[in-house]
Amino acid sequence: MSIPVIEEKMVQEALFQFVFPFSLEHRCQNQLREQLLQDDFLPFRLGDTELEDQFYGVGRRVSHRDMERYYLPFTNYVLFPADDNPEAFRRLSKPLGLEAALVSSHGRSPFVIHSLDMFLCPFDTGFLTLRTEMIDANVSFTQAIEFADRFRSLQDTNRLDKETYVEYEGQRYEEIDQFLFQEIVPQVLPFLDNTPMEGSYFEELPFLMDERMFVMAFYRFPEDAEISVVDRYRAARIDGIDQTGKPVISSSHLPYIRNYCRTFGYDRWAPLTHFLTDESCFCCLTKEQSDGAALWASRMYGEYYYGLMLNLFHRIVLLKLANAYAHVQVERKEEHTVELIRDITTFSAKYNFVEVVAQTHGREIFNQLRQVYGNEELFNDVKQTLNDLYKYQESRTQKYSGYLLTILTIYAVVSGIYGMNQVIEDLKGNINWSVTAGYSLFQWIALIITLSGLVVASTLVIRILWKWTCDFVRRKFS
């Protein structure tokens, strides 16, 4: 039969990491970092092993040693800087233990936010991560998926969103972004850059699809459960319930579902554990128990988490560079062109790693994430953009040099013909401009050439010095 059938299951654990990427105002990262430190955020360092069990809930830990070994050494200076390096991923984390409930017309889902991560990244990019767990003892798989779908919607976009709200300490928050920016991270809002959204009518949060956060989900099933292809598809597509409260699946064709899971799934450890990747979700479904389940949860919080963050960083920066190229094409300002060339070159040389992970299975998962997000295609477009910018700059420079050479040639030829000595004696010492009354036509021409030549030469020198100073300041403080 080609029609999918949903068989409801219970889950023993439902862990989520909701990732909100954002753009920061230029040169505000240090100020934001100081504010976060004052608000009890902790700088994340691999060497601080006492942090291994601080952010992930009771009984869970992430091995810093395993994370360092997981990634190739030349990437660690970007992912795990040993100091406050603005050219790396600066992570600040804060344990919360905040309990609240997501309430809708179809039920109430209590949850706890174990901790909060704030990544300050190069190119004025940042990521906010909410590390969340459902705490109801009897949670169905559909309820867990529905929780992820509703909570990731920062702003109401449909009827189910509008009927859902967060209840925390007697307060009611109609939209998730109200709960996020009023209760959890109010200090971040003044630093957000909303420039990419100028000119849009309804969208208010840049880099999000349908105003929804990215989701990392971990579902642990009972040992005797069967993780079907329908379960995997629903988890990846975040298919919760329909308007009537019944479980829903966004495809009615079973062969399509199977093909989707083959394409976007990673079943190296099937049938016990499955991983799936979608544009807005990366999830793990497992029926392993005790140590096996703890290992996968740890990797979702550690190694795989950083793999997702790096891929999201690549995607966001590539989108920002493409957007900047569109503005450069319109404005045609040389300083913007030079700045964009430098940004693209910096990204290609320092951050666009092709080989990142040391272990085979990790490399395969990382490459699958890269493929789903289309980072390779975006990077090829950016490389073509770089070639176009070089050609444009070369053409502009040649044209400018041609104009300058023409002007200087005219001055050299004309001054050679007339000779500066026709008026040079009158320009010595205290100039008596009354003598110009007796000048002939050729003397007037020589005087005009002499004075205008001095003006042109002075202007060229001042312009070169100004451009050199601006470039030095831009490179020094950018």
C-alpha positions in Angstrom: 0.0 0.0 0.0 1.4 3.4 -1.0 -0.6 5.5 1.6 1.4 6.2 4.8 -0.1 5.1 8.1 0.7 7.0 11.3 1.2 4.7 14.3 1.4 6.7 17.5 4.3 6.1 19.9 5.5 7.4 23.2 8.9 8.9 23.7 11.0 8.6 26.8 13.1 11.7 26.1 12.5 14.7 23.9 15.4 17.1 23.8 15.6 20.2 21.6 18.0 22.9 20.6 16.4 25.9 19.0 18.8 28.0 17.0 18.1 31.6 16.1 20.6 33.2 13.7 20.8 37.0 13.6 22.8 39.9 12.3 24.5 42.4 14.6 25.2 46.1 14.3 28.7 46.7 13.0 31.4 46.8 15.7 29.1 46.1 18.6 30.2 42.6 19.4 32.6 43.6 22.2 30.0 45.7 23.8 27.5 42.9 23.6 30.0 40.5 25.0 30.7 42.7 28.0 27.0 43.0 28.7 26.5 39.2 28.5 29.4 38.7 31.0 27.7 41.1 33.4 24.6 39.1 33.1 26.3 35.9 34.3 27.1 34.3 30.9 30.2 32.1 31.0 32.9 32.1 28.3 33.1 28.6 26.8 36.6 27.1 26.7 37.5 23.5 26.0 40.1 23.6 28.8 37.4 24.4 31.4 36.3 20.8 32.0 34.2 21.8 34.9 31.7 23.1 32.3 31.2 19.7 30.8 28.0 19.1 32.8 26.8 22.6 33.4 24.5 23.3 30.5 22.8 20.1 29.4 20.4 19.0 32.2 20.8 16.7 35.2 23.0 13.6 34.5 24.2 14.8 31.1 27.6 15.9 30.1 29.6 16.6 26.9 33.3 15.6 26.8 35.5 18.5 25.7 38.3 16.1 24.9 36.0 14.2 22.5 34.9 17.4 20.8 38.5 18.5 20.2 39.4 15.1 18.7 36.3 15.1 16.6 37.4 18.1 14.5 40.6 18.6 12.6 43.2 20.7 14.4 43.3 23.6 12.0 39.5 24.2 12.6 39.8 24.3 16.4 41.1 27.9 16.4 37.8 29.0 14.8 35.4 26.7 16.7 37.1 26.5 20.1 39.3 29.6 20.5 41.5 29.7 23.6 41.0 33.4 24.1 38.7 36.2 23.2 39.4 36.2 19.5 37.0 38.3 17.4 37.9 36.2 14.3 36.6 33.0 15.9 33.3 31.6 17.3 33.0 33.3 20.7 30.5 31.2 22.7 29.0 32.4 25.9 26.7 30.1 27.8 24.4 30.5 30.8 22.6 27.8 32.8 19.0 28.6 33.4 16.8 25.8 34.6 13.8 27.9 33.6 10.5 26.0 33.7 7.5 27.1 31.6 4.6 25.6 29.6 3.5 25.8 25.9 -0.2 26.0 25.9 -2.6 25.5 23.0 -6.2 24.5 22.4 -5.0 20.9 22.0 -3.1 20.6 25.3 -0.4 21.9 27.6 3.3 21.0 27.2 5.5 21.8 30.2 9.2 22.2 29.4 12.5 23.4 30.9 15.1 25.5 29.3 18.4 24.1 30.6 20.7 26.7 29.2 21.3 29.4 26.7 24.2 29.8 24.2 25.2 33.0 22.5 27.7 32.7 19.7 29.4 35.9 18.5 30.9 35.1 15.1 32.8 37.0 12.4 31.0 39.1 9.8 28.7 40.6 12.4 26.8 37.3 12.7 25.5 35.7 15.8 23.5 32.6 17.0 21.3 32.2 19.9 20.5 28.6 21.1 17.8 27.6 23.6 18.6 24.1 25.0 15.1 22.8 25.9 13.6 19.5 27.2 9.9 18.4 27.5 9.4 17.3 31.1 6.0 15.6 30.9 6.4 11.9 31.9 3.9 10.8 29.2 4.7 12.5 25.9 3.7 11.0 22.6 5.8 11.4 19.5 3.2 13.6 17.9 3.1 15.9 21.0 6.9 16.2 20.9 7.0 17.1 17.2 4.1 19.6 17.7 6.0 21.2 20.6 9.0 21.7 18.3 6.9 23.1 15.5 5.1 25.6 17.7 8.1 26.7 19.8 10.3 27.3 16.8 7.7 29.8 15.4 9.0 33.1 16.8 6.0 35.0 15.3 2.5 33.8 14.6 2.1 32.7 11.0 -0.9 30.4 11.1 -3.9 29.5 13.1 -2.1 27.0 15.3 0.5 29.5 16.1 -2.1 32.1 17.1 -3.8 29.7 19.4 -0.5 28.9 21.2 1.1 30.9 23.9 3.9 30.5 26.6 3.0 30.6 30.2 5.8 31.5 32.6 5.5 32.6 36.3 1.9 33.7 35.8 2.7 35.7 32.7 1.3 34.9 29.2 3.3 35.5 26.1 1.3 35.3 22.9 4.4 34.9 20.6 7.6 33.1 21.2 9.8 36.1 20.3 8.0 38.1 23.2 9.0 35.4 25.6 12.5 35.2 24.2 13.4 38.9 24.1 11.4 40.0 27.2 12.2 37.2 29.6 15.3 35.4 28.5 17.6 37.7 26.5 16.3 41.3 26.7 19.9 42.6 26.5 20.4 41.3 22.9 17.5 43.2 21.2 19.2 46.6 21.0 22.2 45.1 19.2 20.3 43.4 16.4 20.8 44.7 12.9 17.5 44.7 10.9 19.0 46.3 7.8 18.5 43.1 5.7 14.7 43.4 6.3 14.4 47.0 5.0 11.8 47.1 2.2 10.0 44.0 3.4 6.3 44.2 4.2 5.8 41.3 6.7 9.1 39.7 7.4 10.8 41.1 10.6 13.6 38.6 11.4 16.4 38.2 8.9 17.8 34.8 7.8 14.8 32.9 9.1 12.5 30.9 6.9 8.9 31.8 7.8 10.0 33.5 11.0 11.0 30.0 12.4 14.1 28.9 14.3 16.3 26.0 13.2 15.8 22.8 15.3 18.1 20.1 16.6 15.9 17.3 18.0 16.7 14.2 19.9 13.9 11.6 20.4 14.4 8.5 22.5 11.8 5.7 22.1 11.2 2.6 24.2 13.5 -0.3 23.4 10.7 -2.4 21.9 9.5 0.4 19.6 9.9 0.3 15.8 11.2 3.5 14.2 9.3 3.5 10.9 10.0 5.5 7.8 6.9 7.5 8.5 8.3 8.4 12.0 11.5 9.5 10.4 9.8 11.6 7.8 7.6 13.3 10.3 10.5 14.1 12.6 12.6 15.6 9.8 9.7 17.7 8.3 8.4 18.6 11.8 4.9 17.3 11.0 2.9 17.6 14.3 -0.9 18.0 14.2 -3.5 19.5 11.9 -6.2 22.1 12.7 -8.4 19.4 14.4 -5.6 18.1 16.6 -4.9 14.9 14.8 -1.4 13.7 13.8 -0.5 14.9 10.3 2.1 14.0 7.7 2.9 16.4 4.8 3.0 13.7 2.2 0.4 11.1 1.1 2.7 9.0 -1.1 4.8 6.3 0.7 7.4 5.8 -2.1 8.1 9.6 -1.9 8.6 9.3 1.9 11.0 6.3 1.5 13.0 8.2 -1.2 13.1 11.3 1.1 14.5 9.3 4.0 17.1 7.6 1.8 18.2 10.9 0.4 18.3 13.0 3.6 18.7 10.2 6.2 21.8 8.7 7.7 21.2 5.1 8.8 24.6 3.8 9.6 23.4 2.6 13.0 19.9 1.5 11.9 17.5 0.1 13.1 18.5 1.4 16.5 19.4 4.9 15.6 18.5 7.2 12.6 19.6 10.7 11.7 17.8 13.0 9.3 18.6 16.4 7.9 16.2 19.0 6.6 16.6 22.7 5.8 15.1 23.6 9.2 15.7 20.5 11.3 18.5 18.0 12.2 17.2 15.2 14.3 18.2 11.9 15.9 15.7 9.1 16.6 17.0 6.3 18.7 15.7 3.4 20.8 19.0 2.7 22.5 18.9 2.9 26.3 21.2 4.0 29.1 24.8 4.5 27.9 23.9 4.3 24.2 21.3 6.9 24.4 23.5 9.1 26.6 26.2 8.9 23.9 23.9 10.2 21.2 22.5 12.9 23.4 26.0 14.0 24.2 27.0 14.2 20.5 23.8 16.2 19.7 24.9 18.7 22.4 28.6 18.6 21.4 30.1 17.4 18.1 27.0 17.5 15.9 25.9 20.7 17.4 29.1 22.5 16.3 28.8 20.9 12.9 25.3 22.4 12.5 26.5 25.8 13.8 29.4 25.9 11.3 27.1 25.0 8.4 24.6 27.6 9.5 27.4 30.1 9.7 28.5 29.3 6.2 25.0 29.7 4.9 24.3 33.0 6.7 27.6 34.6 5.7 27.2 33.5 2.1 23.7 35.0 2.0 25.1 38.2 3.5 27.8 38.4 0.9 25.3 37.8 -1.9 23.1 40.5 -0.5 26.1 42.9 -0.3 26.9 42.2 -3.9 23.4 43.3 -5.0 23.9 46.6 -3.2 27.4 47.0 -4.7 25.9 46.5 -8.2 23.4 49.3 -7.6 25.7 51.8 -5.8 28.9 51.2 -7.8 31.0 52.7 -5.0 34.7 51.7 -5.1 35.1 51.5 -1.3 32.2 49.1 -1.1 33.6 47.0 -3.9 37.0 46.8 -2.2 35.4 45.9 1.1 33.3 43.1 -0.4 36.3 41.7 -2.2 38.2 41.6 1.1 35.3 39.9 2.9 34.9 37.2 0.3 38.6 36.5 0.2 38.7 36.4 4.0 35.8 34.0 4.2 37.3 31.7 1.5 40.7 31.6 3.1 39.8 31.3 6.8 36.3 29.9 7.3 35.2 27.8 4.3 36.6 24.5 5.4 36.1 21.6 3.0 37.6 19.0 5.4 36.5 19.7 9.0 35.8 16.4 10.8 38.5 13.8 11.6 36.1 10.8 11.9 34.4 9.1 9.0 30.8 9.1 10.3 31.1 12.7 11.4 32.5 13.8 8.0 29.5 12.1 6.3 27.0 13.8 8.6 28.7 17.2 8.2 28.8 16.9 4.4 25.1 15.9 4.4 24.3 19.1 6.3 26.4 21.1 3.9 24.5 19.6 0.9 21.1 20.1 2.4 21.8 23.8 3.1 23.2 24.3 -0.4 26.4 25.8 0.9 28.5 24.5 -2.0 26.2 26.1 -4.6 26.2 29.4 -2.6 29.9 29.4 -2.3 30.3 28.8 -6.1 28.0 31.8 -6.7 30.2 33.9 -4.3 33.3 32.8 -6.1 31.8 33.9 -9.4 30.9 37.2 -7.7 34.5 37.6 -6.7 35.6 37.2 -10.3 33.0 39.7 -11.4 34.2 42.2 -8.8 37.8 41.8 -9.9 36.8 42.4 -13.5 34.7 45.4 -12.6 37.5 46.8 -10.4 40.1 46.2 -13.1 37.9 47.9 -15.7 37.2 50.8 -13.4 40.9 51.2 -12.6 41.9 51.1 -16.3 39.3 53.6 -17.1 40.4 55.9 -14.3 44.0 55.5 -15.3 43.2 56.3 -18.9 41.4 59.5 -17.9 44.3 60.5 -15.7 46.9 59.7 -18.3 44.9 61.7 -20.9 44.8 64.8 -18.6 48.5 64.6 -17.7 49.4 64.1 -21.4 47.4 67.2 -22.4 49.1 69.2 -19.7 52.6 67.9 -20.7 52.1 68.5 -24.4 50.5 72.0 -24.0 53.0 73.1 -21.4 55.8 71.9 -23.7 54.4 73.8 -26.6 53.9 77.1 -24.8 56.5 76.8 -22.2 56.2 77.8 -18.6 58.8 80.5 -19.0 56.2 82.8 -20.5 54.7 83.6 -17.1 57.0 82.0 -14.6 58.9 85.2 -13.9 55.7 87.0 -13.0 54.9 84.4 -10.5 58.0 84.8 -8.4 58.0 86.5 -5.0 55.1 88.9 -4.3 52.8 88.4 -7.3 51.6 91.5 -9.0 48.4 90.4 -10.7 48.1 93.8 -12.5 50.7 92.6 -15.0 48.2 90.1 -16.4 46.4 93.0 -18.0 49.1 93.2 -20.6 49.2 89.4 -21.3 48.8 88.1 -24.8 46.5 85.2 -25.6 49.3 82.7 -25.4 50.5 84.1 -22.0 47.0 83.7 -20.7 46.9 80.1 -21.9 50.2 79.4 -20.2 49.0 81.0 -16.9 45.8 79.0 -16.9 47.7 75.8 -17.6 50.2 76.5 -14.9 47.6 77.3 -12.2 45.2 74.5 -13.2 48.1 72.1 -13.3 49.0 73.0 -9.7 45.3 72.5 -8.6 45.0 69.2 -10.4 48.3 67.9 -9.0 47.3 69.0 -5.4 43.9 67.4 -5.8 45.4 64.1 -6.9 47.9 64.0 -4.0 45.2 64.8 -1.4 42.8 62.2 -2.9 45.5 59.5 -2.8 46.4 60.3 0.8 42.8 60.3 1.8 42.1 56.9 0.2 45.3 55.5 1.8 44.2 56.8 5.2 40.6 55.4 4.8 41.9 52.1 3.7 44.3 51.9 6.7 41.6 52.8 9.2 39.2 50.3 7.6 41.8 47.5 7.8 42.8 48.5 11.3 39.4 48.6 12.9 37.2 46.4 10.8 
